[in-house]
Amino acid sequence: MGDLRTAWSSVVVALCAVGLLLVVPFLFLQGFLASIPVFGEVGDGARGYLTWASWLGAGLPLVGLVVSATTRRRGWTWFFGICLAVAAAVTAAELASEARHAPPPPPGPRHCVERSGGGNECPGG
């Protein structure tokens, strides 16, 4: 039973590493190229690639970290832990960037607007 568990954990760790080192950059590159009008149609295609890249970029290190930590593989635990920390830092930077560049609220009227029926909307009054 121990040999089967070791074999399965080795397969999972290897698949996570290959996916993280090859598939995630490939999906990111595809999404980047799809967002450029010369190389493809700009729209939902780029968003799909980048969404998959972000989910796999966060999920694969998490799975690899759990499997390598439970099977006491220190080198792989460090590798997946660092990759997970990088993914968390990128996510935090992206969220901070979105919060900083939020569009301003629409301005109210800057002049009096006459309404039929006797009402008006004047700023400050």
Secondary structure, 3 states (H helix, E strand, C coil): CHHHHHHHHHHHHHHHHHHHHHHHHHHHHHHHHHCCCCCCCCCHHHHHHHHHHHHHHHHHHHHHHHHHHHCCCHHHHHHHHHHHHHHHHHHHHHHHHHHHCCCCCCCCCCCCEECCCCCEECCCC
